[in-house]
Amino acid sequence: MANQPIGFLDSGVGGLTVVKEALRQLPHEDIVFIGDQARLPYGPRPASQVQEFTWQMVQFLLKKDIKMLVIACNTATAAALEMIKPKLDIPVVGVILPGTRAAIKATQNNQIGIISTEGTYKSQAYVKALHDRNAQLKVTSLAAPKFVPLVESNEFDTPLARKVVAETLAPFKQTAIDTLILGCTHYPLLRPLIQEYLGDDVRLIDSGAETVSEVSVLLDYFKLANLNTDRLATAEFYTTAAPEMFDLIGSQWLGLNDLKAQQVHLEKEITD
């Protein structure tokens, strides 16, 4: 089973920020990633629809014989993680709890900010997870619905992006947060602009990167780690939309010049 791949899913390209960290931390592990770009954004959708779409991606990945599932999407984690876990006999990891634990460890003044999609914001999943672990925390949560379209259209390093980041994060200027959770895996692509606006005194928590550290621990715990260091690991990428934009963003972000995503039609794939 150690030779089987790890499956990653997301609503779009944002989950590639998690894959980037996986390629760094777990260089001997095969990876299969699917992004549901044809139906993004997930944030404004009802939780029941997010659950349906997420389960379709899970079924696709299971056909790839994955040994572990990483829900590399905060909205899907908030809506579908607890629904999916009991259905699978492999480890399932979401991105919310690892980000929560890292933020609690990082804060010096117990004031934590969260930015997320509308779906994650409405679920209050991060706020609950933080307060479950420390009821004394002061938490400020904001929805940032304009961030995902900026990333998916490859405009995350433009004057428009800088303007949107400033307008969205302005309420934090009235707080004393010293830690900010990037509660969507798309947001790390905007990290330089977010850090620039908030200043170096605010520590940014990449929930996706923290998740890969947890994946590494679980691979060892369940004896699933691929210890064959003589082989080259593989990475397969799939998208439900036309792959050109996925390939462009993915190549830039991951540094893989030969990245070629394959387009899939989930309804057909999971019934074949």
C-alpha positions in Angstrom: 0.0 0.0 0.0 3.0 2.3 0.6 3.4 2.6 -3.2 -0.1 3.9 -3.8 -0.6 7.7 -4.4 -2.0 10.3 -2.1 -5.1 12.0 -3.4 -5.7 15.7 -3.2 -8.9 17.6 -4.2 -9.9 21.2 -4.4 -12.5 23.5 -6.0 -9.8 24.8 -8.4 -6.1 25.5 -8.5 -5.8 26.7 -4.9 -5.1 23.2 -3.7 -1.8 23.3 -5.6 -0.5 25.4 -2.7 -0.9 22.2 -0.7 0.6 20.1 -3.4 3.6 22.4 -3.6 4.3 21.8 0.1 3.8 18.0 -0.4 6.4 18.0 -3.2 8.8 19.6 -0.8 8.1 17.6 2.3 7.2 14.3 0.7 9.4 14.0 -2.4 9.0 10.2 -2.6 5.2 10.1 -2.5 3.1 9.8 -5.7 0.4 12.5 -6.0 -3.0 12.6 -7.8 -4.7 16.0 -7.7 -8.1 17.1 -9.0 -9.5 20.6 -9.2 -13.2 21.3 -9.9 -12.6 24.5 -11.9 -15.7 24.0 -13.9 -17.9 24.5 -10.9 -16.0 27.0 -8.8 -16.2 29.0 -6.6 -17.5 26.6 -3.9 -17.8 29.4 -1.3 -21.2 30.8 -2.2 -22.8 27.3 -2.8 -25.0 25.6 -0.3 -23.2 23.1 2.0 -25.3 20.2 0.5 -24.0 21.0 -3.0 -20.4 21.3 -1.8 -20.8 17.9 -0.2 -22.2 16.4 -3.5 -19.4 17.9 -5.6 -16.7 16.9 -3.1 -18.0 13.3 -3.0 -17.8 13.1 -6.8 -14.1 14.1 -6.6 -13.5 11.6 -3.9 -15.0 8.8 -6.0 -12.8 9.8 -8.9 -9.7 9.7 -6.7 -10.7 6.3 -5.2 -10.5 4.9 -8.7 -6.9 6.0 -8.7 -6.3 3.6 -5.7 -5.2 6.3 -3.3 -3.9 5.4 0.1 -4.8 8.7 1.8 -7.2 11.6 1.0 -6.4 15.2 1.5 -9.3 17.6 1.2 -7.1 20.6 0.1 -10.0 23.0 0.2 -11.3 24.8 3.3 -14.9 25.1 2.1 -15.1 21.4 1.3 -13.4 20.6 4.6 -16.0 22.6 6.5 -18.9 21.2 4.6 -17.9 17.6 3.8 -15.1 16.2 5.9 -17.3 14.7 8.6 -19.6 13.3 6.0 -16.8 11.6 4.1 -14.6 10.2 6.8 -17.0 7.4 7.9 -17.4 6.3 4.3 -13.7 5.5 3.7 -11.3 3.0 5.0 -8.2 5.2 4.3 -7.1 8.2 6.3 -8.8 11.5 5.5 -7.2 14.8 6.3 -8.8 18.3 6.1 -7.1 21.7 6.2 -8.9 23.4 9.1 -7.6 21.7 12.2 -3.9 21.9 11.2 -4.3 25.6 10.5 -6.0 26.1 13.8 -3.3 24.4 15.8 -0.6 26.4 14.0 -2.4 29.7 14.7 -2.8 29.0 18.4 0.9 28.1 18.6 1.9 31.3 16.7 -0.1 34.0 18.4 1.6 36.0 21.2 -1.4 38.2 22.2 -4.3 35.7 21.7 -5.8 37.8 18.9 -6.2 35.8 15.7 -7.8 36.8 12.3 -9.3 34.5 9.7 -10.0 35.2 6.0 -12.0 32.6 4.1 -14.6 31.9 1.5 -18.3 32.7 2.2 -19.0 29.0 2.8 -16.2 28.6 5.4 -17.1 31.9 7.0 -20.8 30.9 7.4 -19.8 27.6 8.8 -17.8 29.2 11.6 -15.6 26.1 11.5 -12.4 28.0 12.2 -13.9 30.1 15.0 -15.3 27.0 16.7 -12.1 25.0 16.3 -10.1 27.9 17.8 -12.4 28.4 20.7 -12.7 24.7 21.4 -9.0 24.8 22.1 -8.7 28.2 23.8 -11.9 30.0 24.9 -9.9 33.1 25.7 -8.9 33.8 22.1 -10.2 37.0 20.5 -11.1 36.0 16.9 -11.9 38.2 14.0 -13.3 36.5 10.9 -13.8 37.9 7.5 -15.1 36.5 4.2 -12.9 37.3 1.2 -15.0 36.2 -1.8 -13.0 38.2 -4.4 -9.7 36.5 -3.7 -10.5 33.1 -5.4 -11.5 34.7 -8.8 -8.2 36.7 -8.8 -6.2 33.5 -8.4 -8.2 31.5 -10.9 -7.9 34.2 -13.5 -4.1 34.4 -12.9 -4.4 38.0 -11.6 -2.9 37.4 -8.2 0.1 39.7 -8.8 -1.5 42.7 -10.4 -2.6 46.3 -9.3 -6.2 45.0 -9.2 -5.2 42.3 -6.8 -3.4 44.8 -4.5 -6.5 47.0 -4.5 -8.9 44.1 -3.7 -6.6 42.9 -0.9 -6.4 46.3 0.7 -10.2 46.8 0.5 -10.9 43.4 1.9 -8.4 43.4 4.8 -9.1 47.0 5.9 -11.2 45.9 8.9 -8.2 44.2 10.4 -6.5 47.6 10.7 -9.0 48.3 13.6 -7.8 45.2 15.4 -4.7 44.0 17.2 -4.4 40.7 15.5 -0.8 39.3 15.4 -1.8 36.1 13.5 -3.9 35.6 10.4 -5.1 32.3 9.1 -5.3 32.1 5.3 -8.5 30.0 5.4 -8.6 29.1 1.7 -5.9 27.2 -0.2 -6.1 29.8 -3.0 -5.0 32.6 -0.6 -1.3 31.7 -0.3 -0.8 32.9 -3.9 -1.8 36.3 -2.7 0.5 36.0 0.4 3.0 38.7 -0.7 0.2 41.3 -1.1 -1.5 40.3 2.2 1.8 40.5 4.1 2.6 43.8 2.6 -0.7 45.3 3.6 -0.8 43.9 7.1 2.9 44.4 7.8 5.6 42.0 9.1 4.2 42.1 12.7 1.3 39.8 11.6 2.2 36.2 11.1 0.4 34.5 8.2 -0.7 30.9 8.7 -0.9 28.8 5.5 -3.4 26.1 6.5 -2.4 24.0 3.5 1.3 23.9 4.4 0.4 22.9 8.0 -1.8 20.1 6.6 1.1 18.5 4.8 3.1 18.3 8.0 0.1 16.4 9.5 0.0 14.2 6.4 3.6 13.3 7.0 3.0 12.3 10.6 0.0 10.1 9.6 1.9 8.4 6.8 4.4 7.2 9.4 1.7 6.4 12.0 -0.3 4.2 9.6 2.9 2.8 8.0 1.9 4.2 4.6 5.1 6.2 3.9 6.9 5.3 0.6 10.4 4.6 1.8 11.7 3.7 -1.7 14.1 6.6 -2.3 15.5 5.1 -5.5 12.4 5.9 -7.6 11.1 9.1 -9.0 7.7 10.1 -7.6 4.9 10.9 -10.0 2.3 13.6 -10.0 -0.9 13.5 -12.0 -3.2 16.5 -12.4 -6.8 16.6 -13.4 -9.3 19.5 -13.8 -13.0 19.6 -14.7 -12.5 22.7 -16.9 -10.3 23.3 -19.9 -6.7 22.7 -18.7 -4.9 25.7 -20.3 -5.3 28.1 -17.3 -4.6 25.3 -14.8 -1.4 24.4 -16.7 -0.3 28.0 -16.7 -0.9 28.7 -13.0 0.3 25.3 -12.0 3.5 25.5 -13.9 4.3 28.9 -12.4 3.4 28.0 -8.9 5.0 24.5 -8.8 7.9 25.1 -11.1 7.0 22.1 -13.2 7.6 23.1 -16.8 6.0 19.9 -18.2 2.8 20.1 -16.1 -0.1 18.9 -18.3 -3.4 18.5 -16.6 -6.1 16.2 -18.1 -9.7 17.4 -18.3 -12.2 15.0 -16.8 -16.0 14.9 -16.7 -16.8 13.7 -13.2 -20.3 12.4 -13.8 -19.0 10.2 -16.6 -15.8 9.1 -14.9 -17.4 7.9 -11.7 -20.1 5.9 -13.5 -17.8 4.1 -16.0 
